[in-house]
Amino acid sequence: MAARLADEAPGTRLRFPANTPKMVDAAVHELVHTDLLVIPHGFVDDLPHQDLYRDEWVCLVAASNTDVGDCLTVGQLETMPWVVTYHGPTASTPAARQMRMLGIEPHVQVVTETFLTVPGLVAGTNRVALVQRRLADGIPGELGVRALPCPFEASPLVEAMWWHPMYDDDPEHRYLRDVVVRAVAAMIGIDGVDVPLRQK
């Protein structure tokens, strides 16, 4: 996005604040003062949005964890300590909520509000975490973690951008949304994408 805007609209300025649970809970009101909120489905409802891409969930464990073989069991998920993201009554990832609905109650040891810190919090420990496949695939091998399939059927993650309804027909905002779609398409290697997954 930064590269495209620097080339196409050099007078613009980007600001990327973190998606905190407080911001997500107040999303409808916060988006009056924020252009876009990029966050997966399952956190925000009843706002205009545009889907960007799909991903799947995997479990992350330390490469040094000899208690875990080539696959995890539901029993291990119930006993291992967890690193979780956005942990709270309304700020849990959809996959984590789905896991709880199946009766798997994680023993939470560490809570973080960014997925980027998860690998470092798992490495060298007996902890487990849920992360996106695209993130897991980009983790350097020397960090000492490995990704394993979820032992339960986790619904795919659908990343989307959300905005306040007052921006629906704003020409500048529509341009910004187009920049996001094109940047994501280039990032995930989709050629010739004109129409994203879905817009509401």
Secondary structure, DSSP 8 states (H G I E B T S, - for coil): -HHHHHHH-TT---------HHHHHTHHHHTTS-S-EEEETTS--SS-EEEEEEE-EEEEEETT-TT--SS--HHHHHHSEEEEES-SSS-S-HHHHHHHHTT---EEEEEES-GGGHHHHHTTSS-EEEEEHHHHHTS-GGG-EEEEE-SS----EEEEEE--GGGTT-HHHHHHHHHHHHHHHHHTT-TT--S-S-B-
